[in-house]
């Protein structure tokens, strides 16, 4: 059974950083596409980063240069390093795996405010 558990969210001020972690069990993250999504208040869920089995990585323009996705193939977690956070980054952040099936974590709240 696949389980994805996010951690690392919290409340920070603009310009600060957070690192989110996704602990994956039941899958080997190096063989699937792992993504981070977020859902901002009143908006639809949107992708903010992905890394696939070939280590291709991409980000939408809203976070490119500030967010970095990485994975530890030995220990199996996937990370999202978020720098220079802005109030508009306030959202629930979700970990997603996509291989032969798709799975979601429960989400972790990130709040950015002065």
N, C-alpha and C positions, 0 to 999 in steps of 0.2 A: 504494500500500500504506500502510495506516494504521500509524503507530508512536506509542506513548506512552512517554515516558521520564521517570521520576520522579527527583528529586534533592532534597537538603536534609535528609535524615534524620540522626540522630546520637544521642548520649547527653547528656542534660541532667539537671539537678536539679529537683525539684519547684518550681513557681513560675516557672520560666524559659520562654523562648519559642523556637519554631522556625518557619521558613517553608519549606514544601515547594513545589517547582515541578514542573510537568508540561509537558514540551516535546512538543508535538503536531505531527506531520507527516502529510500525506496527507488531512487534514480541516481545515476552518475551524471553530474552536471556537465562533464566534459563531452557527453555524447548527445546532448539536446540543446535547444535554444533556450537560454535563460534571459528573462526580461524583468525590468522594473517598470511598473505602471504607477500612476497616481490619479487620485480623484479629488479635485479641488471642490470646495463648497459650491453647490449649484451647477456643477459642470460634469460632463461625461468623463469616464475613465480614459486616460491617455497614456501612451507609452513614453517613457523618458530615457530608456537605454536598453540595449540588448547585446548579448554576446552569443554567437552560435558555436557549433562544434568545431568549426574551422578557425575560431577566434576572430571572426569578423565582428566588429563593434560599430555601433552607430548610435547617434543621439539626435533628437529634434533640435532645431536652432535655439529654442527657448532655454535649453540647458547646456548646449555644447560649449566646452571650455570651462564649465563650472562643475559638472558632474562626471564621475569616472566609474565605470563598471569594471569589476574584476572577479575572477574566480580562483579558488584554490583547488586544483585538481586532486591533490593528495587528501585534503581534509573535507572537501565537498561543499563548503559554503560559497555563496556568491555575495559580493559586497557592492554597495553604492556609496562612493565618497562624494559628498555634496559640499562644495565650497561656495563662499560668497552668497550665502542664502538670502533670499529676498522675501518680503511678505507674500508675494504671488506664488511662492513655492509651498505655502501652507496647504497641506493635503494629507489624505491617508495614502500611504505608499504600500504597494502590493508587489510581492514576488510572484513570478509566473514561469512555469516550465512548459515547453511545447516539444513533444516528441511524437510518439504514436498516440498519445493522449495529452490533454491540456489540464494543468493543475494550477490552483491559486492558493496563496497563503491567506491569513486572516487580516493582514494589514497592520501597519504601525503608523501612528499619528505624528506628523511633523508640523509644528506651529512656529511661524517666524513673525515676530512683532517687536516694536521698539520697547 
